[in-house]
Amino acid sequence: MEQAHTARRAADGAQRVRAAQYVRMSTDHQSYSIDNQKDAIRDFADAMNYEIVATYEDAGRSGLNLEGRAGLQRLLADIETKIADFEIVIVYDVSRWGRFQNTDESASYEYRCHAAGVRIEYCGEQFTNDGSIGSDLLKAIKRSMAAEHSRVLSVKVFAGQSRLIRKGYRQGGSSGLGLRRLLIDRHGCAKTALALKEYKNLQTDRVILTPGPPDEIATVRWIYDEYVKAGRTELQIARSLNARGVVTDLNRPWKRESIRQILSNEKYVGNNVWNHQSCKLKKKKVTNDATRLVRADGAFEPIVDRRIFDRARAIADARSFRMSNDQMLVVLSRLLERYGTLSGPIMDAAQDCPPSSRYRKKFGSLLRAYMLVGYDPSQNYRFLDIRKRLREILEEVVQTTIASIDHAGGSAVRQGELGVLRVNNEFTVSIAMARCRNTPYGYPHWLAAPEQCIAPDVKVAIRMSPDNQTILDYLIAPANEIGGKPLNLVLNKRLAFNTFFFRSLDPLFALAERAAITAAP
């Protein structure tokens, strides 16, 4: 009835109703899904005499929860804060709104829109979303069907992946030091070795592991010999490798965790093991016990003897016996007495102390563990002095940037009190401070401040020297070049992002420079 009434108003030349459209596709492979949804919504809007005045889009986003769906979050925020200047939101069907495993969650988001005076219409469904008993019943069924589709698909995908693992095929992840990924065709014939960040492009191709370069294999075997025969710890081995200039397969310095991964991964003895952790249907990640592992023993050519591998695991089990909470706090108290302060790097570097990650897991956070041994992190006034110094440097850089852009003929307007600038009223620049931390593994690590705006066009990070008193260099990167990668990752992968590091901010000033227009002769 409502659709017929609206159609009659259109025929009479009534004013068009303002509407927004929400579109979503689950994966990047559905390249035409968004366009198809928009086409269907446009035809529906024309027939109903609606005017599309806003678009909210989530491309390549799962519909299992609200997290990561910036488009839907922005839609709800605009509606509830009364920013929205439309009466209707058009969605293609119930599944595009979401495949929430709890159907009440899906209903709650729609209810929030209705409560704010904006109704939802589904142009691809065979019912009118008018609040009648029939439409509510069909909508509830559709929500359950959408949730069930995701559950069934998850089961099928897991079964397919498990089958490939048992056949000896690799399912994602880097090969690791001393190993390489080999691409084979459907008949098992070798095609080519895959480099880092190279992937197969045919659905029928498969990937297996093969021995890598001899020098890497020698390093892996040296690690096992040092651990088993020489009795050295993971931390001691990591420091030795860093001192020799040896890097991991990802071109990173060694840490205790990276040594432990080599000593515990069965791929080095030729076994294909999968499903150590799982995160089904966007739920919390869980660590699975041995009964849930999917495995194929003897799937690859081993590069480590099984006997020394088993000895390494036995030594690791003996060294990492599970302490009680009280025992862990006693060890932490002794560490505090020894150093007079506590931090994650100090705990990770101490051979007689469990890693900081275990304290986080046991006590909820490091701060909670600190409090239980009577340590107040705010007592570290040197840290507070460094923070004050970093804030001063950030403010100085921001002010210098504004002045230099003005001198170059452009304009820079500060947005709020943080390091976010609007340049020439054309693009935004986010300036963040990257503090240097000296890790116990013999190399510096930079930690950047959180993002200061949702989507800056250019990201700038001030990378400090190890003493955190002087500026080392600047990261100046267009946001589209580094994608959605965390800034900390970009700052610490120097080889991959080397072209974005500069000794000064001159490249940024050049972007804002205005050229004079001369008269034509």
Secondary structure, DSSP 8 states (H G I E B T S, - for coil): -HHHHHHHHHHTT---EEEEEEEE-SSTT-TTHHHHHHHHHHHHHHHHTEEEEEEEEETT--SS-STT-HHHHHHHHHHHTT----SEEEES-HHHH---SSHHHHHHHHHHHHHTT-EEEETTSSS--SS-HHHHHHHHHHHHHHHHHHHHHHHHHHHHHHHHHHTT---SS---TTEEEEEE-TTS-EEEEE-TT----STT-EEEEEE--HHHHHHHHHHHHHHHTS---HHHHHHHHHHTT---TTS----HHHHHHHHH-GGGGT-EEE-SEE-GGG---EE--GGG-EEETT-S--SS-HHHHHHHHHHHHHHT----HHHHHHHHHHHHHHHSS--HHHHHH-TTS--HHHHHHHHSSHHHHHHHTT--GGG-HHHHHHHHHHHHHHHHHHHHHHHHHHHTT--EEE-SSSSEEEETTTEEEEEEEEEEEE-TTSSEEEEE---SSSS-SEEEEEEE-TTSSSEEEEEEEEHHHHTT--HHHHHH-TTTTGGGEESSSHHHHHHH---------
